[in-house]
Amino acid sequence: MSIQKKIIVRHREYGHVRFQIPDECVGETAAHRLVDKIILLDAVSRIQIYRKAKKLSIRFNEDRCDFKQLAKALYQIIAELEKEGCFVERAEVSAGQTRQKIGQKIKNSKVSRWFNDKYKATRETVQAAKIVTKVGMKGPKSLINDPEKAIIDFFNDVLTLYLIKLHWTRITQEWIPRPFVHRYEWLATFYLFYLLIRSRRPQK
């Protein structure tokens, strides 16, 4: 669609007309060139562009130039500026902003957030599992000497890690700020660590 077809008359009275103009016309360079061109018309006494509102206001002498003649001259000016490439930069910026907005909406959508959360949780679990495997198994030697204890220790570590991860938000936001209120949760946590440490002690 040509730029001229995007221009819409929003208000018209004797000696005054206000247009809704497209994005291409409200860029800094394009707006200044448009004003400089239109003000040269003999019948035009005042012109103002509201860039944020995308409006073009023109006051003119209808005794010397009627609305049709003014509109024809305006369209001709825009055609000339378009050939000079005044609107290209603004059009590219506008298209880029549109793509950016669409991408931002997709990124902020509930589905996207859900996938990101699941991906992050899976990645953290995998990384933690690698650490637990290195620490808990203590190499093939422990697995050969006492395979049952090595496997039990490994799964105890995995269970402990899972419980910490599951309750991490509550631990940092509720349990730590109000330890007395959550004293039973802390007792259960300490007892869990006691059992974990106790299971690691070498058997006599």
Protein Blocks (a to p, Z undefined) as FASTA:
>chain_A
ZZklmpccfbdcehiacddddfklmgmklmmmmmmmmmmpmklmbdcddfknopacdddd
fklocfklmmmmmmmmmmmmmmnopmmmmmmmmmmmmmmmmmmmmmmpmklmmmmmmmmm
mmmmmmmmmmmmmmmnnpaklmmmmmmlmmmmmmmmmmmmmmmmmmmmmmmmmmmmmmml
mmmmmmmmmmmmmmmmmmmpccZZ
